[in-house]
Amino acid sequence: MNVIQHKSTYILLVCLFVMASCNITRNVPEGSYWVKSNEIETEGDQLDEDDLEEIIRQPENYKTIGIRLKLRAFNMIDSAKVAEKRIRKNEKLDRTNSKRRKKQKRINTRRIERARENGDTLYTQKIISLKDTLNPKLFLKEWLKYKYGEAPV
């Protein structure tokens, strides 16, 4: 093995140790517990265990190669900062849409004037597309936390 392969092996090992040492249960509220497995005990034969498990069972957090990557992605990003950035981005979208509406109104007013000057009663209305404020494009941290990430169970 040459020097480059040794360095990449060491870097990989350090990354694995760092990921394994992070506390993935830090977002679990005080007095709550993180589900690792479920057991149901019943008295008597009045309930079918399979039916009961379907109702009560909470799924574990998703694992990839034994590591809860989605849970780590969820915990890695601060929700408050993501919310603040979303508010800023929405305000910017509103400003952009306001400018586009003003431009559209200015263009259409001028088109109406030109149509009247030429003796026309109809004119072609200019429609400028607005930015989507209901389903805005997600930024990286927002996508990582809420689309890829998974809250602790």
N, C-alpha and C positions, 0 to 999 in steps of 0.2 A: 504494500500500500504506500502510496506516495503521501506527501505532506498535505496536499489539498484534501484528500479523502479523510485523513485524520482530523483536520480542522472541521470539516463538515460533520463528521461523526460526533465530535465534541460539542459543536453548536447544537446539533439535534438532541443530544443527551441533556444539555443545559435547559433547552426549551421544554423538554418533557418533564424535567424535575420542577421547573417553575410552574408549569401548568398543573402538575399534580399537587403542588404545595398551596395553591390558591384555595381559599375557603368558598365553596360554592353554595353554602347554606346561609350566607350573610344576609340575604333578603327575606329569610323566613322570620315572620314577626315573633316577638317575645311571647312565650307561652304556647306557641304552635310547634308542630313537629313536621319533619320532612319524611314523607312516605317512602319506605324502602321495600316493604312487602305488606301484604294483607293476609289476615287469617280470620275466619269466621267460625265461631263455635255456636252450635244450636243445641237446645235441649228438646228431646223428643223427635218424632218423625213427622211433625206437622208441616215443615217447610222443606222444599227441595233445594239443596245447596247450590246447584247450578243456577237456578232462577234467582236466588238471593245474591250470588256473586255478581250477576249481571247488573243488579240494581245498585249495590253498594260499592263495587270495585272501583278504585281510582287507579288509572294507569300510571306506571312509573314514568319518570322523565326519560326521554329517548337517549339511548347510548349508541355511540359510534366507536367501535374497537375498545369498548369498556370505559370510554370517557364520555361524560355528559357535555358534549360540545354546545348544544343548543342552550342548555342551562347556563353554561359559562358565558356565552354570548349575551344572554339576557342580563346576567349579573354584572357584566363588564361595563355596561353603559348606564350612565346616570339618567333616570327618567325626568328629573327636573330640568336638566340641561336640554334634553331632547324637546321637552314641552316649550321651553323658552325659545329655542331655535325655530320650532314650528310656528309659534306666534309671530316671530320676526319675518319668517318667510311668507306667512299669510298676509301680513301688512304690506310687504313688498309686492305681492300679487295684486292686492287691492289698489295700490298706487299705480301699477302698470296698467291694470284694467281701466282705471279712471282716465289715464292719459290716452288710452286707445279709444275710449268712448268720446272724449273731447275731440280727438282727431277725426273720428268718424262723423261726428256732428258737423265739424268745420267743413269737411269734404262734401257732405251731403247738402249743406246749406249753399255752398258755392255751385254745386251741380243744379240745384233748384233755380238759382239765379240765372245760370247760363241757359237752362231750358226755357225759362220765361223770356229771356232776351231773344231767343230764337223762335219764340212763338209756340213752343211745345207745351203740352199739358203733362206729359209724362217724362220721367227721367230715370236713369239707371241708378239704383241706390247702391252705395258702397257699403259693404258689410265687412268689418275688420274682426277677425276672430279674437276672442278673449281667452285669457289663461284660465284653466280649470281650477276653481277654488273649492269645489265640493270633493273632488278626488285628486288632490295635488300629487305631483311626483314626489316620492319619498327620497330623502337624502340618506346617505350611507348608514349613519348611526341609527336613524329611525327604522330603516329596513332591517338592520341587524337585530335590533331589540325586539321589534314587533312582528316582523314577517318570518325571520329565520329563528330568532330566539324563542325560548319556551320558559314560561314562568315556573317556579318550583311547585311541585305537587305536594 
